[in-house]
């Protein structure tokens, strides 16, 4: 499972499982990626739950 995070000047893709890792970064600074990863880590459980609510548990 992964998510895409977009900004005006770039995009990052993070894998959520088995652990949170950066998959792709286009245009974001290392500092921005670290901040985004921190937010994803804090919200991981909610993100996964929202994903299951939207797409189903399959």
C-alpha positions in Angstrom: 0.0 0.0 0.0 1.3 3.5 -0.8 0.2 7.1 -0.9 1.2 10.1 -3.1 1.7 13.5 -1.5 1.6 16.4 -3.9 2.6 20.0 -3.5 2.7 23.0 -6.0 6.3 22.2 -6.9 6.6 18.4 -6.5 5.3 15.0 -5.4 6.5 12.2 -3.2 5.3 8.6 -3.0 5.6 6.7 0.3 5.1 3.0 0.9 3.1 2.4 4.1 3.8 -1.3 4.5 5.7 -3.2 5.7 7.2 0.0 6.9 7.1 3.7 5.8 9.7 4.3 3.2 10.1 6.9 0.5 9.6 5.4 -3.0 9.8 8.4 -5.3 10.5 12.1 -4.9 10.0 14.6 -7.7 10.9 18.2 -6.9 10.7 18.2 -3.1 13.7 19.2 -0.9 15.2 16.7 1.6 13.8 18.9 4.4 10.3 18.7 2.9 10.5 15.0 2.4 11.5 14.5 6.1 8.6 16.7 7.2 6.2 14.7 5.0 7.5 11.4 6.2 7.1 12.5 9.8 3.4 13.4 9.1 2.8 10.1 7.3 4.4 8.2 10.3 2.1 10.1 12.7 -1.0 9.5 10.6 -0.2 6.0 9.2 -3.0 4.2 11.1 -5.6 6.7 10.0 -4.4 6.7 6.4 -4.7 2.9 6.2 -8.1 3.0 7.8 -9.3 5.7 5.3 -7.9 3.6 2.5 -9.8 0.5 3.6 -13.0 2.6 4.1 -12.7 4.0 0.6 -11.5 0.9 -1.3 -12.7 -1.9 0.9 -10.6 -4.4 2.9 -9.5 -6.5 -0.1 
